Amino acid sequence: MLSHTESRIKGIFFAVIGASLWGLGGTVSDYLFKYEGIQIDWYVTARLIISGLFLLMIFKIMNPKQSVFIIFKHLSHIVTLLIYSLFGMLIVQYAYMSSINTGNAAVATLLQYIAPVYIILWFVFRGKERLKIFDVLAMILTLVGTFLLLTNGSVSKLVVAPSSLFWGILAGLALAFYTIYANQLLNKYASILVVGWAMIISGLVMNLRHPIWHAHFSQWHSSTITFLIFGIIGGTALAFYLFIDSLKYLSAKETTLFGTIEPVVAVLASSLWLNITFKPLQILGMLLIMLLILILSLKKQPEGT
């Protein structure tokens, strides 16, 4: 039996490592698209199906007497899971990878992490929250930081590909939906079970677009296989598992706070490993967005999230 301090240390370790693996996973995906010729549709398919199976396997190991199909006992839960899978998980994963593919992992991760602002706007619109000074500050940081990141201060020219911007914003919107809508299932079932099935369902849909067995396997090098294993298992399945498991030892607010390391890792890895350079005002924009993420992670969540 772990002591309170040991439990907290374990939770912090899991949250930080999980979030770091997510950040590195995005950068590894960037490398696979640009230097190993991996096709994005195939990668998203493989990433979702393999990671989903991994998470369901972990769930079964941890709960040997419980069926992984328990989530399918009620029709309403099946419908909710399908909506969550297709409009949450699938769009988040595909849009995020598309933003990386047309831009880079650092910018894609930062654009996706603006999702909490969309959540604030949604709850204000629904009348569940009033717009506070805290929220206005978040909006200002978002607008200024994103403007600098995308334009380097120029009002006439983007320094980020418009397609990467589009996919990054879509990923953030889908992540906001994913975060809000998930609670209907997470209040009834284990997180790892919900996420695992959502990945498999969305992966099977992607398989209709690009079957997992349709890949140029003969052209893969050992480096290709190594990075694929890391991107799919380490940067996706293991990252999800560790981050979800950290909730056993920490509050959701604390886990979210430690999760803010993901964009930091993505930016550093992109710069140091892939030699992606950013202009001074872009760096300032990144810092403002990271400050926004940190502030929002400390914000008390409204009822219903």
Salt bridges, closest charged atoms under 4 A:
ASP30 OD1 - LYS34 NZ 2.40
ASP41 OD2 - ARG209 NE 2.64
GLU129 OE2 - LYS299 NZ 3.63
ASP135 OD1 - LYS299 NZ 3.05
ASP245 OD1 - LYS248 NZ 2.90
GLU254 OE2 - ARG8 NH1 2.85
